[in-house]
Structures are given as C-alpha cells and as structure tokens.
Amino acid sequence: MDTITYDRKNPFMATVTNSYCISEGSNKETNHYEISLKGSGIRYKPGDSLGFYPINNYELVKKTIRKIKAKKSDSINTKETGDTTLENALLNRFVIHRAGKKFLTAVAEKTEKKKTKKELEEILEDQEKTEKYLFTRDCIDILNEYPVRFTPQELIDTLSPIAPRLYSISSSPKTHPGEVHLTVAIVKYNNFDRDRYGLATGDLANRIEVNKTKIPVYISKTRDFVIPDDGSKDIIMVGPGTGIAPFRAFIEHRKETGASGRNWLFFGEVHEKSTFFYEEEWKKYMKDGDLHKLTTAFSRDQEKKIYVQHRLLSNGKEIWNWLSNGAYFYICGDKQYMAKDVHSALIEIAEKEGKMKKKDAENYINQTLMKEERRYLRDVY
C-alpha cells in the first residue's frame, strides 16, 4: 500500500484537539492551539512551520454576495475550481477580507463618473497610495464608496486565491508525539464601523470547535533555523510576542534529548500579568535546570518602555562571553522593527565588549557569525 504524502498541494485534514487563550486580561487575544497529526505519518522538527489553509468568514461571504445582488447558488467557473457556486468559491478559494489592485482597477473601469474615475486612477497610478487605500478596505467597503455593478463571474475574476499561512511550530514531536502546537496572535480591528479579523487568525479564533473542526495543514520544513546537532552548544533565543513559539519547541527538544548546553531565553511583551506566555512552563524549566537564564522585557509595566533589545544591551558582557565560547544566537518575530533593533544591539555588543571598530563589529555579526559560522539564525516575518 502506497504511503500518502501530505504537502502544500495535498494538505492533511487535521483535528484541533485543544484551544485556549494565553493572554487573559489583555486587549490583544493570543491563543494556544493543539492539532492532531494522528494517522498522517507527518514528521517535523523544531524550527519547522505549519502551513494552514484558512477559509473566509461565512458572514462576510453572505454580505459580499448580497452587496453584488447575487445568489449563493449562482454558477461561476475558474481554473482553480472548475464549475462551482459563488458561495463555495468565496468561502473556500478567494481572498475577500481585503480587496486587491485588480478589483480596484475593475471598479475604476466600470465607473461612468469622470470625477470618480479620475480619483481612482490617481490612487492606482501611485503604488504607495494604492497599498494604503487597499490595506483598510475589502470589496464591500469599496463598493459602498464607488457603487458599480459586478456579475458573480466578474467579481471572481478580480480576486486572488487564498494562500496558506505559515506558523512557527511551538512543540517538539519528542514531547508531544502525533501533535503540533501553535501560538497565534488574533488579528482583530474595526474599520468603517465593521469588526474585522485577519483571514487565518479569524478562522482559527471563530470557527474552531475542539475535537470537531478539521483544518487543512502541511509541514513547511526549515533548512537553517535549527537546533545545533551538538547538544553541548549553548543557545541564546530572542522571541518577543508570538516569536516565542519555536523556542518552546527548542527547549522541549533539548530537555528530551538531554542536551548539556545552556539555554538563555529573552522574551518581551506588553504586560507581565496578562501577556507572559507560557509563564508557568518557563518557571518549571528554570527550576529543573533546563532553562538556565530567562530575561524579560514588558514594555508597558514601567514609565519608560523597555524592549528585548534594551535587555540585550544591559546583558552585553555575558552575551559576548557566550558568543565567544561558541553559543548560537536565534531571533524569531517581527522583521520590520524588532529584528532590526536586535541586530543593531548585537553589533553594538560586539563593538563594545569585543573592543572592535564599528566596521569590524558589523563584519563579525553579518559575515562571520551569520554566514560563515552560521551561528546567528533568524525566523522573521
């Protein structure tokens, strides 16, 4: 009997077996999910990600169908779906929580008012204006602003297919055989007097029924973001917010394999009381000697905001000692701000504690540590 291979083109329908909030008291919801891989034969390692295909919110689907004065049973045809109903296509196949440039272009082409056409053309001619305009609007918002008619097929032809979302896995298969865990911040906001959710996070937050809901998943394997094969090596992990996810997997795995190297975790969030994710687990690891140092930065718990990069700088001498003795350095989380600030802090530490000129410090971090020795590893997004 042939073994079925599950991948991006053929995802496994996995059951969500547990779900709970890990940010009680915070205005920002962050949830922990446990997903069964039983019967799939899927294998993964710490550092890998879980690919997940979300579906659209059903209420949004109904409102979109009503907005174009169509019926859910109306027939459409696409290369991806073949012949299917409008409802099925909007629910399962195409992005509708945020409008795309192709849809906005179609609205501009359809409008007969010269002033409106000029307004839209000015937006479309400037990439920055286009991105800013579309970032806060879905198809309904744009049709409220610029009322034009779309047939079901015309609407579908302007939409982008739903792409899978990747989430860093927050479990080790050695600790949780047959399971994969996720740590997910739920994207929720209000625009134009309507509550909105991120596509994937909204699907997980609103549709999941424990031990009932099945979701299509696959493993996206990492090539570089891996634990050292040599368990005697020390590791420093910087994971603010949900960037903590892979490091939960790392520490579980190092404990299970009896790795003798030390583990130092930097974690940051808004408030210690409400957003110290997995606090009890970290405390137990500290007590048992599996986590050797835990350094936190809760940005709003004091008058002056403190972030993980500040904690790195205040521990610069010890970090430099660890790195000089062969430690690996990992970052997971926000690419736009956090990762850049942490990178700058590392260069500053090399400059000060390594007594280097700035150019030499930059070369050491960017070239030696990251590219040649591959001891500086990042999973940023």
Backbone torsions as a table, in degrees:
resi	resn	phi	psi	omega
1	MET	NA	128.9	-178.9
2	ASP	-70.4	141.6	176.1
3	THR	-84.3	132.8	179.1
4	ILE	-79.3	130.7	175.8
5	THR	-99.8	124.0	179.1
6	TYR	-99.7	129.6	-179.6
7	ASP	-151.1	-166.6	-177.1
8	ARG	-57.3	-37.7	-179.1
9	LYS	-83.8	-18.0	-179.1
10	ASN	-138.1	74.0	-176.7
11	PRO	-71.6	156.0	177.9
12	PHE	-88.8	135.1	177.1
13	MET	-84.2	100.1	-172.9
14	ALA	-101.6	146.9	179.7
15	THR	-93.0	132.2	174.1
16	VAL	-80.9	116.5	-173.7
17	THR	-100.1	-13.6	178.0
18	ASN	-158.7	147.2	-179.8
19	SER	-156.5	127.2	176.4
20	TYR	-155.3	156.7	-178.4
21	CYS	-80.7	136.0	177.0
22	ILE	-114.9	20.1	179.2
23	SER	-135.3	44.5	-179.5
24	GLU	-57.8	129.7	179.4
25	GLY	94.0	-8.1	178.4
26	SER	-95.6	152.0	175.6
27	ASN	-83.3	0.3	177.6
28	LYS	-115.6	112.9	-175.9
29	GLU	-78.8	126.9	173.7
30	THR	-127.9	129.5	-174.2
31	ASN	-119.8	152.3	173.6
32	HIS	-106.6	130.7	179.5
33	TYR	-122.8	140.7	174.0
34	GLU	-120.1	127.5	-171.3
35	ILE	-125.5	129.2	-178.0
36	SER	-83.4	132.5	174.6
37	LEU	-107.1	12.8	-176.0
38	LYS	-55.7	130.0	177.7
39	GLY	85.4	-2.0	-175.9
40	SER	-91.6	-26.2	-173.5
41	GLY	74.4	6.5	-178.8
42	ILE	-71.4	134.3	175.3
43	ARG	-120.6	148.1	177.0
44	TYR	-148.1	170.2	177.4
45	LYS	-133.6	158.5	176.0
46	PRO	-55.1	135.2	-176.2
47	GLY	105.8	-22.7	176.6
48	ASP	-71.8	164.2	176.8
49	SER	-118.8	156.9	175.1
50	LEU	-101.9	122.6	173.9
51	GLY	-86.2	135.9	-175.6
52	PHE	-137.3	129.5	176.3
53	TYR	-96.0	108.5	178.6
54	PRO	-82.8	166.9	170.1
55	ILE	-120.3	162.1	-178.1
56	ASN	-75.2	155.5	175.2
57	ASN	-62.7	130.0	-173.6
58	TYR	-65.3	-35.7	178.2
59	GLU	-63.5	-39.1	177.9
60	LEU	-66.2	-38.2	176.6
61	VAL	-59.7	-48.4	-179.1
62	LYS	-62.1	-42.2	-179.7
63	LYS	-65.8	-37.6	179.3
64	THR	-66.3	-41.6	178.3
65	ILE	-63.5	-42.9	179.0
66	ARG	-64.5	-37.1	-175.9
67	LYS	-62.4	-34.8	179.7
68	ILE	-95.5	11.2	177.2
69	LYS	55.8	46.5	-180.0
70	ALA	-114.6	179.2	176.1
71	LYS	-114.6	149.4	-178.8
72	LYS	-64.6	-24.4	-178.6
73	SER	-87.2	-2.7	179.0
74	ASP	-57.1	140.3	-175.6
75	SER	-88.8	138.3	173.3
76	ILE	-135.1	166.4	179.5
77	ASN	-139.7	131.8	174.2
78	THR	-140.1	164.7	178.1
79	LYS	-62.1	-35.8	-177.1
80	GLU	-74.6	-36.5	-170.9
81	THR	-108.8	-19.6	-168.8
82	GLY	69.3	-150.1	176.5
83	ASP	-78.6	126.2	178.2
84	THR	-155.4	177.4	179.3
85	THR	-85.8	157.3	177.0
86	LEU	-59.0	-42.9	-179.5
87	GLU	-59.9	-46.9	-178.9
88	ASN	-62.4	-43.0	-179.1
89	ALA	-63.9	-43.8	-178.4
90	LEU	-72.2	-32.7	-178.5
91	LEU	-74.5	-44.8	-167.8
92	ASN	-108.9	-18.3	-166.5
93	ARG	-118.6	-31.6	-169.1
94	PHE	-124.7	148.1	-178.2
95	VAL	-74.5	123.8	177.4
96	ILE	-129.9	-6.6	-178.8
97	HIS	-76.2	-14.4	175.9
98	ARG	-146.8	130.2	-178.6
99	ALA	-75.1	154.4	179.2
100	GLY	-110.7	172.8	-177.5
101	LYS	-62.9	-35.6	-179.2
102	LYS	-63.4	-39.3	177.7
103	PHE	-66.4	-45.5	-179.2
104	LEU	-63.3	-38.0	177.0
105	THR	-62.5	-40.9	178.8
106	ALA	-65.0	-37.9	177.0
107	VAL	-62.9	-44.3	179.4
108	ALA	-61.8	-39.2	180.0
109	GLU	-70.1	-32.8	-176.1
110	LYS	-81.0	-29.3	-175.2
111	THR	-67.7	141.9	-178.0
112	GLU	-102.2	-10.4	-180.0
113	LYS	-81.3	124.0	-177.0
114	LYS	-60.3	-41.9	-178.6
115	LYS	-63.2	-44.0	179.7
116	THR	-64.6	-44.7	179.8
117	LYS	-59.0	-41.9	-179.9
118	LYS	-65.3	-42.9	178.3
119	GLU	-56.1	-49.4	-177.0
120	LEU	-68.8	-38.1	178.9
121	GLU	-64.9	-36.2	177.3
122	GLU	-64.9	-37.8	176.7
123	ILE	-66.8	-46.2	-175.1
124	LEU	-69.2	-25.6	-179.7
125	GLU	-74.3	-18.9	-177.2
126	ASP	-114.7	114.4	-175.6
127	GLN	-58.9	-41.7	-179.4
128	GLU	-64.5	-42.6	178.1
129	LYS	-64.5	-40.8	-179.7
130	THR	-61.4	-49.1	-178.6
131	GLU	-62.4	-42.1	-179.3
132	LYS	-64.9	-41.6	-179.0
133	TYR	-66.7	-45.9	-175.8
134	LEU	-73.6	-25.5	-175.6
135	PHE	-59.2	-31.1	-174.9
136	THR	-106.7	6.7	-172.7
137	ARG	-131.1	144.0	168.2
138	ASP	-106.3	-176.0	-176.4
139	CYS	-61.3	-37.0	-179.3
140	ILE	-63.1	-44.7	179.9
141	ASP	-58.4	-44.2	-176.9
142	ILE	-69.0	-38.9	178.6
143	LEU	-71.2	-26.8	173.0
144	ASN	-67.2	-36.4	-178.0
145	GLU	-80.6	-39.0	-178.0
146	TYR	-130.3	84.1	-174.1
147	PRO	-68.7	111.4	173.0
148	VAL	-135.9	164.4	-176.7
149	ARG	-99.1	136.4	172.9
150	PHE	-123.5	136.9	167.7
151	THR	-78.7	161.0	177.4
152	PRO	-53.5	-43.6	-178.8
153	GLN	-67.4	-39.6	178.8
154	GLU	-61.8	-41.3	178.6
155	LEU	-62.2	-51.3	-177.9
156	ILE	-57.9	-37.8	-178.2
157	ASP	-66.1	-15.7	179.6
158	THR	-98.2	-4.4	-172.7
159	LEU	-96.8	152.1	177.6
160	SER	-93.4	145.9	177.5
161	PRO	-67.8	148.1	176.4
162	ILE	-67.5	128.1	177.1
163	ALA	-100.2	152.0	177.8
164	PRO	-67.0	151.3	174.4
165	ARG	-103.4	139.6	179.7
166	LEU	-104.3	132.5	177.4
167	TYR	-125.7	132.6	176.4
168	SER	-60.8	132.2	-179.0
169	ILE	-77.1	132.2	-176.4
170	SER	-108.6	32.9	178.4
171	SER	-145.0	156.0	172.0
172	SER	-102.6	135.4	178.8
173	PRO	-65.1	-18.7	177.4
174	LYS	-74.5	-30.1	178.5
175	THR	-88.1	-35.1	-176.8
176	HIS	-128.5	71.0	-178.2
177	PRO	-60.2	135.5	178.3
178	GLY	77.5	9.9	-179.8
179	GLU	-132.7	159.0	169.6
180	VAL	-135.9	136.9	-178.7
181	HIS	-111.5	146.9	177.6
182	LEU	-128.3	151.1	174.9
183	THR	-122.8	110.0	-167.1
184	VAL	-126.6	123.8	173.1
185	ALA	-84.5	124.0	-176.9
186	ILE	-82.1	123.1	179.1
187	VAL	-85.5	115.5	-178.5
188	LYS	-141.4	133.9	-178.8
189	TYR	-158.3	173.4	179.2
190	ASN	-125.7	128.3	176.9
191	ASN	-135.5	135.9	178.4
192	PHE	51.2	43.6	176.7
193	ASP	61.1	26.7	175.0
194	ARG	-129.7	134.5	175.9
195	ASP	-72.7	135.7	-178.6
196	ARG	-126.7	156.5	173.4
197	TYR	-131.4	154.4	167.3
198	GLY	-62.7	152.1	-175.7
199	LEU	-59.2	-58.7	-175.4
200	ALA	-74.6	-45.4	-177.5
201	THR	-67.2	-34.8	176.4
202	GLY	-66.1	-39.0	177.8
203	ASP	-62.3	-46.1	179.5
204	LEU	-65.5	-41.1	-175.5
205	ALA	-72.5	-35.1	-169.5
206	ASN	-105.1	-23.8	-173.1
207	ARG	-102.4	-21.8	-170.9
208	ILE	-69.3	127.8	168.3
209	GLU	-118.4	117.8	-175.1
210	VAL	-56.5	134.1	-179.6
211	ASN	65.6	10.5	176.5
212	LYS	-123.6	-48.5	-173.9
213	THR	-74.4	132.0	173.4
214	LYS	-109.3	138.2	179.7
215	ILE	-126.9	143.3	-179.4
216	PRO	-78.4	120.1	-175.5
217	VAL	-135.0	161.5	172.6
218	TYR	-155.2	166.7	179.5
219	ILE	-97.2	129.3	171.9
220	SER	-102.9	108.5	-172.4
221	LYS	-79.1	141.5	175.2
222	THR	-91.4	147.1	174.9
223	ARG	-98.5	-33.1	-169.1
224	ASP	-113.8	-32.1	-172.3
225	PHE	-84.3	72.8	-171.2
226	VAL	-128.2	156.9	175.3
227	ILE	-72.4	143.8	177.1
228	PRO	-57.8	138.1	175.7
229	ASP	-61.3	-33.0	178.9
230	ASP	-82.8	105.5	-176.8
231	GLY	-67.1	-9.5	179.1
232	SER	-83.1	-8.9	-179.6
233	LYS	-75.0	138.7	174.5
234	ASP	-77.5	150.9	175.8
235	ILE	-132.8	139.5	174.5
236	ILE	-113.0	126.5	-175.5
237	MET	-121.9	128.0	178.9
238	VAL	-116.7	108.7	-175.3
239	GLY	-141.6	78.3	175.7
240	PRO	-71.9	153.3	179.3
241	GLY	58.7	-139.3	179.8
242	THR	-74.7	-2.4	171.7
243	GLY	-64.2	-8.7	176.5
244	ILE	-69.2	-21.4	-169.6
245	ALA	-50.0	-58.7	-175.5
246	PRO	-65.4	-23.6	-176.8
247	PHE	-78.0	-25.5	169.3
248	ARG	-62.2	-42.8	177.7
249	ALA	-65.1	-42.6	-179.2
250	PHE	-58.7	-48.2	-175.2
251	ILE	-70.0	-40.0	174.8
252	GLU	-56.6	-46.5	-176.6
253	HIS	-66.4	-43.0	-179.7
254	ARG	-64.7	-35.8	177.2
255	LYS	-65.8	-47.4	-176.7
256	GLU	-65.2	-33.0	-177.4
257	THR	-91.7	-0.3	177.7
258	GLY	68.6	29.0	179.8
259	ALA	-60.2	133.5	-176.9
260	SER	-89.2	-13.5	179.7
261	GLY	-66.2	152.3	-180.0
262	ARG	-79.6	151.9	179.6
263	ASN	-121.5	126.2	179.6
264	TRP	-124.3	120.5	-176.9
265	LEU	-112.3	129.0	170.3
266	PHE	-106.6	123.5	179.6
267	PHE	-129.9	139.8	178.0
268	GLY	-137.5	145.7	174.1
269	GLU	-158.0	-163.5	-174.6
270	VAL	-81.9	-57.1	-177.1
271	HIS	-131.0	136.1	179.0
272	GLU	-61.8	-40.7	-174.1
273	LYS	-64.8	-37.0	-172.6
274	SER	-111.9	-17.3	-174.4
275	THR	-131.1	30.4	174.1
276	PHE	-90.0	83.1	-173.1
277	PHE	-61.8	133.0	177.4
278	TYR	58.8	32.7	-175.6
279	GLU	-53.5	-47.1	-176.8
280	GLU	-64.9	-35.4	178.0
281	GLU	-63.8	-45.6	-179.3
282	TRP	-62.7	-40.3	179.9
283	LYS	-63.1	-39.8	178.9
284	LYS	-67.5	-41.5	177.3
285	TYR	-61.6	-38.4	177.5
286	MET	-63.8	-46.4	-179.0
287	LYS	-62.2	-39.9	-177.4
288	ASP	-82.2	-7.0	178.7
289	GLY	84.1	14.1	178.5
290	ASP	-90.1	-22.7	172.8
291	LEU	-119.1	118.8	-170.3
292	HIS	-90.4	-30.5	176.2
293	LYS	-143.7	137.7	176.3
294	LEU	-130.3	115.5	-178.0
295	THR	-119.0	123.4	-175.0
296	THR	-116.1	156.1	176.3
297	ALA	-140.0	105.0	178.1
298	PHE	-104.3	105.8	-164.0
299	SER	-62.3	-31.9	-174.6
300	ARG	-106.8	12.8	-179.1
301	ASP	-87.3	3.8	176.2
302	GLN	-149.3	169.2	-174.6
303	GLU	-61.6	-44.8	-179.8
304	LYS	-92.9	127.5	-177.8
305	LYS	-66.2	133.9	179.0
306	ILE	-122.2	129.9	179.8
307	TYR	-120.4	172.1	-176.1
308	VAL	-58.9	-33.9	-179.3
309	GLN	-63.9	-31.8	177.1
310	HIS	-68.1	-39.7	178.4
311	ARG	-66.1	-36.0	177.0
312	LEU	-61.5	-47.2	-178.2
313	LEU	-63.6	-39.0	-179.4
314	SER	-72.6	-15.2	176.0
315	ASN	-111.3	22.9	-171.9
316	GLY	-56.6	-42.1	-176.6
317	LYS	-62.7	-45.3	-178.4
318	GLU	-70.5	-38.6	176.9
319	ILE	-59.8	-43.8	180.0
320	TRP	-62.6	-38.2	177.8
321	ASN	-63.4	-43.3	178.6
322	TRP	-62.0	-48.7	-178.1
323	LEU	-63.1	-39.4	-179.4
324	SER	-65.5	-23.8	179.9
325	ASN	-100.7	19.5	171.1
326	GLY	96.0	10.2	-179.6
327	ALA	-66.4	151.5	173.9
328	TYR	-95.8	146.9	-177.1
329	PHE	-123.4	125.7	-176.7
330	TYR	-122.6	143.1	171.6
331	ILE	-128.1	137.0	170.7
332	CYS	-137.6	135.6	176.7
333	GLY	137.5	-147.5	-171.9
334	ASP	-62.2	123.0	-178.2
335	LYS	-80.0	-37.0	-170.5
336	GLN	-68.1	-41.8	-175.3
337	TYR	-118.4	-61.6	-173.2
338	MET	-55.6	-52.0	-175.4
339	ALA	-60.6	-37.7	178.5
340	LYS	-66.2	-41.8	-179.2
341	ASP	-68.0	-39.1	177.9
342	VAL	-66.3	-41.4	178.4
343	HIS	-60.2	-44.7	178.7
344	SER	-63.4	-38.9	178.8
345	ALA	-64.0	-39.6	178.5
346	LEU	-61.4	-43.3	178.8
347	ILE	-63.1	-41.7	179.3
348	GLU	-63.2	-39.2	178.3
349	ILE	-64.7	-44.2	179.0
350	ALA	-62.2	-38.8	-179.4
351	GLU	-66.1	-47.3	-175.1
352	LYS	-77.3	-54.2	-173.8
353	GLU	-80.3	-28.0	178.3
354	GLY	-90.3	-1.6	179.5
355	LYS	52.2	51.6	-179.3
356	MET	-111.2	157.0	167.5
357	LYS	-71.5	156.0	-175.3
358	LYS	-56.3	-42.2	-179.1
359	LYS	-62.5	-39.6	179.3
360	ASP	-70.0	-37.4	178.0
361	ALA	-64.4	-43.0	177.9
362	GLU	-61.8	-41.9	179.9
363	ASN	-65.8	-38.6	179.7
364	TYR	-63.6	-46.7	-178.6
365	ILE	-71.1	-49.8	-173.5
366	ASN	-74.7	-35.5	-174.0
367	GLN	-103.4	-59.9	-174.8
368	THR	-66.1	-57.0	-174.2
369	LEU	-70.0	-42.8	-173.9
370	MET	-83.3	-46.6	-171.2
371	LYS	-98.4	-42.9	-175.7
372	GLU	-81.3	-52.2	-177.6
373	GLU	-89.8	-16.5	178.8
374	ARG	52.5	45.1	177.8
375	ARG	-106.7	0.9	178.0
376	TYR	-120.2	106.9	-170.2
377	LEU	-124.3	139.5	-173.3
378	ARG	-130.1	140.6	170.6
379	ASP	-128.6	86.6	-173.1
380	VAL	-121.1	151.2	-172.8
381	TYR	-151.1	NA	NA
